[in-house]
């Protein structure tokens, strides 16, 4: 599972605290000690909050400071009478909930251009409606929309002025 860097909005991590005598028996009402390791470093105070959901299920919500390093985050929960629980999450630069492919990642293609924006421009020119073909100004609409995505204004010397609306 992935969590966006420094964003705790969707960062709840489920934990199951099983009884040391019977691993399938969940223990409710425990006081958990949560520690975290970033990128294989030493375990340190987890901060954040723990919510008891009953039957041995808990949710740990880390603090933003635990999500500030890209890469692997290892979470360890411990409590008296329970088996320690380890969970791992990958901390990523994009929003895996609302943009799971990372298409809106800033500078994904070139400085100031996301992958999503570049795809819009290419789709408009390759498959969108065109107006003014062969004239000094051509406009290209997005696929299935009336929004002009690309305007190509040229002159007799062959110079072009491209305007993007992505």
N, C-alpha and C positions, 0 to 999 in steps of 0.2 A: 504494500500500500504506500501511497505517496501523500505527503503533506507539503503545502506551499510554504516556502521559506518565510519565517517570521509572521505567519498568519494562523492564529489559533481558532478561526471561525469553524473549520471542519476538522479540527485536530484531535477530537476525542478518540482515545485508544481503549478498546475493551480489554479487560484483564479478568482472568478466572483464577480465583484463589481456592485451590483444592486442599482438602484435609491431608496432612502428612500420613495418616493412618489409612485413608481411603481416597485416592486421588480424584475419583469421580464425584465425591461428596463436596459440594461447594460450601464455603464458610462465609456467612454474612456477619456484619457487625464488627469487622476487624479494623484495626488501625494500621494502615499500610504505610510502609516506608518506601518511597519511590526515589530511585536514583537513575541518572541518565548518562550515557556515554555518546559523545559526538565523534564520528569518524574513527572509532576504535580507541579513543582516548580513555583516560581513567574515568571511572564512575564518580559522579558528583551529585550534589543535592538536586532533586528533580523539581522542586518548587511546584507550582501549579496546584491543581485541586483534584481530589478523588471523590467520586460519588458512588455510594453503595446502591446497586440496583436490585439486590436480593439474590439469594441462592448462590452466593459466591461470585457473582458478576459485579464488577466495578468498572467505572469509566474514569480514566485519567485524562485530564486536560492540561497539557504542558503550558508553561509560560512562553511568551514570544522569544525570550532569551535562549531557550533551549532549541529553538527552531531557526537560529540565525546562521547555521553552518550547513552548506550544501553537502549532501552525502548521507551516509548511514547514521541513524539515531537509534540507539539501543536503550530500551526502557526495562528496568528491573524493579519488580514490586515484591516486597517481603513483608511477612507478618508472622507473629508467634503462632505456631500450630498449623501453618499453611506451607505448601510447597511454593518456593520462589517461582515467579512467573516472569518470563522474558518475552518482550515484543520488539520487533524491529520495524522501522518506518524509513522510507527514503525521503529526504528533504530535497525538494526540487524548486527551481526558479519560477515555474509557471503554476497556474491554478489547475490542479488535476480534477477538480469538481466541475468547474464551469468552462474550462478550456483544456480538456484532457490531452489533446494532441499538441498543446503548446503553440497553437497557431497565432495567438496574440502576443507572443513573447517579443518584447521590445528588441529592435535591431536583429530580428531573426533572419533577415535576408541581407540587408545593408543598413547602415546607420539611419535610424528613423523609419524603417520599413519592416513591418511584421510579415510573416508568411501569409497570413490571411489577406493582407492588403496586396501583396504581390500576386496572389492567386486571383483576386478580383480584377486586377489590371489585365493579366494574361487572358482570363476568361472573356472579358469584354472584347479584347482585340481579336481573339481567335474564334469566338462563338456568339458574341452579342450582336445586336442590331447596329448597323453602321449607316451614318448619314454623311453625305458630301464626299463619297468615295471619288477619288481622282480630281478633287478640287483643292483649293488652297487650304481648306479646313475640313478635316474629317473628325467626326465624333463617334465614339463607341459606347454603347449602353451595356450595362451589366446583363447577365443572363436572367431573363424572366422579370426584369425590373425596368422602369423607365429612367433610371438614374444614369446620367452620363458619367462614365468612369474615366474615360481617356479622351482628350482632345488633342489632335495633331494639327497645329497651324504651321503651314510651310510657306515658302516664297519661291520665286522663280529661280533663285540661286541654289535651291535645294536645302536651305537651312530649315530646321524644324524647331518648333517650340512646343514641347509636350506639357500638358496640364493634366494632373491626376486628381480625381475625386474619389478617394477610397474609403 
